């Protein structure tokens, strides 16, 4: 029988967090979670490009999740819109207000606008952004889809006991915020950490939204409905988004061209900032350019 202390420890570990969870109606001081952390949405590349790439970042993240990829795509002649999802890239208390429908609709509207103004629309999603991108691609006209370490479920670790999703559903009601430190940013190349935005406190309500989006992407009929050419990149050593779930769901794609790239094991979740980021950029550019 798992005792209470073990359960509380598992809840913290499920998100890779360190510290003590506090039952508090608002997240504690968030001096580092400012709007000055370069988390704003941005666009690069020629405005008259034929190809438009829409980049959707991960949970509690920002456009910084894509590192140098936007510039690489722009240099190749594409127009790039690196989105900042509603309620993201700011404060934990703001992130807590995010809903799955709002996030999906935001990306759907961006795709619809892209289809009106560009010959080709490429939708790219990292982590939770991959969940959203898959759901949108099943509903809207997207020419190419790139999923980078897409989130379907949390990577399970033996010391969790129960699954992370179960812990959040069980104890999230009494623990509204969990602390997060730089040590829990899942990238093995540690010098990349200062260049990634991450909330210092995470709302368990926002985690509910993350889990809901992962389940929505994995729901029967979603992936099967995607007609776009699709590329998936994932590392077997991803400690945040379960690679096994990613590969299992990849088998359900029915589009004519769908590829799965297993990245080297020395990489963690943030593939575009980790050791083999150049390899990831290369795979993505080759796929998007149809080489």
Steps between C-alpha positions, in 0.01 A plus 500: 500500500640838402496730802401867494857632500588289199191618317580866556856442383372330187273795421801733503710264293230442241574841351870489580455761772707567812384651828184507705151540359297778659121512514466868412232675292765690302847397397775653717730777379590467134772754443658283230170449318490841341381610161863605439625145443477524121188284500304707251374356173702600195522461124806462278566425136378655174142621511444390140616143563295215359543288814379612843619312810293533817689400815307400814705478820464270798328505838606789726743593224541767235631547145846453655425125494593509131850640555663574161242317286301813399812665361602181316158480336507869409847466347356224281247748363195428714280733699494398866248587772616393845184520709462573867197308618239682712599527868848362432842658536383715791402422860390171654173652619429606141592156365242348735226667293585314178237265357549234236228642273650849511846371408368286216284780359795740510708270281202414275444870429869546419490205257185634331666839450812331364298302246354825370837668452755229413524217251625251757436480874737303722390445860768413755439416864738430786382292798151626593520707182523165323175388664328818384652480153377142454145593607496803268647305207217247536245778459663753267686508172871466576753405232774371728508416870811479719470363855808549719493286817118510488312456826247220530571401859759561772806278496445252782771431755491213744521723807178678404301197612179604326505680167576871505158578355337320792704690758406835349131411489509372859702768679473796264188614684694563822834598344430780251866581427819298484851651501732453206872571484750514217607148598167369375527647151531184293801568280829315544716778355475712812645817348174527306289542816543880538375544144169324562204661672351298783250594769645470849161377624261277311125501542352154544189633323721581200643149520141372471475693173828347380374149577167573329680611184719189498195280529322699230788444259499127580121468476381247246443659162724805549831378359322288241335815363828681431567518127813715517847357445632449853841490666544394864826537694543355848772370731455171691653677801242778513420545870195719445293382200480123470682381187331160513160667480627716216618202295187300580278781378718553194386159377151644461593761238350420162638789291695401191830634635564467874845459651623426851854603600638348819751754626821383676455399863729771633219749434216578739172685442617836360633350176559837333733609779668172585817326381372398157302814423684541168383154396142594593523822295632298205216247512238774525640710216532198271141402572353846456695568180405157363857385446 
